[in-house]
């Protein structure tokens, strides 16, 4: 940065006679990036995710109301079938908000700011408090708020996995949190009730019979892995690892280093549409599983190798503005924020864990953060996020999916990315050298615009 300031001064001094190669170090000119470039300050990253937290706090009230009168319900004894969660911009029990809870917990861990912890604790406790009351009402065959129904009677992995994983993480911080009944209920659905193929792979009956969705890696597998950490029961670790490899066998395309979005049992051939956010769910799953899978687990090395292949496939497809495309291999599709934020988190997390090389992937992650941060507006909304997306086997379906700031899929990933970038800035040693972001094994104690790997000035 000092070199850039010097260049600015040099340019002003020679402006009268004109800039040329003799009077100005042109190689230090500021790049014309549409998004920021370089190494952000921790305070800048936190300010961005603080803005997102403040926004979602206002849009997710942890309050019960009567749906007919709109009056707040404050006592459990007053809850009826007409009681519902107060509606803000987002749903407290959706898979998107399961992602958000995990992300906010990560931000608490990275920053120590209790506001992040309190956001999650408040909403988890509310769901725990109301679940037994609504379960009794539900058992009388009365209709209840569908946002509460999915807590007590999950119908899909979307209902169960992401929220379950976030609650297990909360319990690992505080065993006194009253979440065990909810966690057990979610885990029972995932392990025993979810539809599967004959070999046990999580599957759906839409849009075709026996369809495997890449999304379901994340919707089911991390929760199982975390149940292993919570309970110590190896059956959960084994099932999580088995599911990862079952998905990879059908979905990962080796020559491209990417995952196809969908696989249909009766389809031949199997088209490969590399949808951005679904690849994010896959990479996030690999990170989540590796975070808790024991070091001596027989399939850990295979999962780690899969993560490295996927990271390589993604890195080479990053747009020069830091984003990734809606369809990763089609540069004519739009640049999308939620996938970018997920990759930013995962790549920086993998660097911080030592799973992938910081020199190769640290700059990719920082560029992804600048892109993600540029999509957070002054209100704290995350823009350019693809709305909820089903499955198709043509490019137009994905290319023309709308984007919207109220698409819930961007909020958790943006916070998660920022939290891990803060860790990266604290744990790694990035430095601008000759105007380029470089990662070093140790701290480089110079601010000279160009230096050798040991910090010396010899050129």
DANOR-V499683 format. One record per helix or strand. SS is the DSSP state (@ for helix, = for strand). FROM is the first residue (numbers start at 1). TO is the last residue. Records with the same first field share a line. If there is no record, write none. Layout:
SS: FROM-TO ; FROM-TO
//
This chain:
@: 2-14 ; 26-28 ; 42-59 ; 76-78 ; 95-111 ; 114-138 ; 146-152 ; 157-173 ; 180-192 ; 215-231 ; 234-251 ; 276-292 ; 300-315 ; 337-353 ; 358-374 ; 395-399 ; 409-427
=: 64-66 ; 72-73 ; 83-85 ; 196-196 ; 202-202 ; 204-204 ; 211-213 ; 252-253 ; 258-259 ; 262-264 ; 275-275 ; 324-325 ; 327-327 ; 335-336 ; 376-376 ; 382-382 ; 386-386 ; 403-403 ; 429-433 ; 436-440
//
